[in-house]
Amino acid sequence: MIIAILGAMQEEIEPLLDYFDDIEVVEFAKNKYYKTKYNSHDIVLAYSKIGKVFATLTATTLIEKFGAEVVLFSGVAGAISEDLKIGDLIVAKGLSQHDLDITAFGHPYGYVPEGEVCINADKDLLELSHKVADELGIELKEGIIATGDQFVASSERKNWIGETFGADALEMEGASVAVVCDALDVPFFILRAISDSADMDAGFDFDEFLKSSAKVSANFILKMIEKL
């Protein structure tokens, strides 16, 4: 099986790159793709850069050029739900685009004709992720994740996204990956570590959190691959 592992930032895939010894680097479309093997699987890793357009380009490339049969995304997200705290892991059961707005034509937020407001993730991968979490002794939460091309720092905006889309967390890439995978009939999985929340400490060091959470997520993703 050809499995793609995707993150938005270099820091999110570095722990995985450190794990493998034999890596082939392929440069394509102003980005780098890292090919290797793990057990019986062919692995392609990439970081998309931040935002929906880059994530769409990278996810499409992983599938169409490298033949990915499964796409696993790992990264960080901001909390909307009060049940989510810094460091929590959440897997998306569905994803919406909170900045997609053609309501002037009578459509709901996040909808375009022939599209869906919320795209559901692969049920088998979700089930597998909970088995992995149980084995690792990690609490894995599940919810709706909203995506948009903006870093949301406003409580008012976060609350609106939560109420409008039933969203538990928000980030900047997941829903675009979901659109690509859904259109091309490729199972996908979106794992996020919560990096900020309503009760976050003013002394919180994001860079350090990114490094530590990336290691936890990398281990989780590898355990999932072992079971595929």
HELIX and SHEET records of a PDB file:
HELIX    1   1 GLN A   10  TYR A   19  1                                  10    
HELIX    2   2 LYS A   52  GLU A   64  1                                  13    
HELIX    3   3 THR A  103  PHE A  105  5                                   3    
HELIX    4   4 LYS A  123  LEU A  136  1                                  14    
HELIX    5   5 SER A  155  PHE A  165  1                                  11    
HELIX    6   6 GLY A  174  ALA A  183  1                                  10    
HELIX    7   7 PHE A  206  LYS A  227  1                                  22    
SHEET    1   A 9 GLU A  24  PHE A  28  0                                        
SHEET    2   A 9 ASN A  31  TYR A  38 -1                                        
SHEET    3   A 9 HIS A  41  TYR A  47 -1                                        
SHEET    4   A 9 ILE A   2  GLY A   7  1                                        
SHEET    5   A 9 VAL A  70  ALA A  79  1                                        
SHEET    6   A 9 ALA A 169  GLU A 171 -1                                        
SHEET    7   A 9 LEU A 140  THR A 147  1                                        
SHEET    8   A 9 LEU A  89  GLN A  97  1                                        
SHEET    9   A 9 ILE A 119  ASN A 120 -1                                        
SHEET    1   B 6 GLU A  24  PHE A  28  0                                        
SHEET    2   B 6 ASN A  31  TYR A  38 -1                                        
SHEET    3   B 6 HIS A  41  TYR A  47 -1                                        
SHEET    4   B 6 ILE A   2  GLY A   7  1                                        
SHEET    5   B 6 VAL A  70  ALA A  79  1                                        
SHEET    6   B 6 PHE A 188  ASP A 196  1                                        
END                                                                             
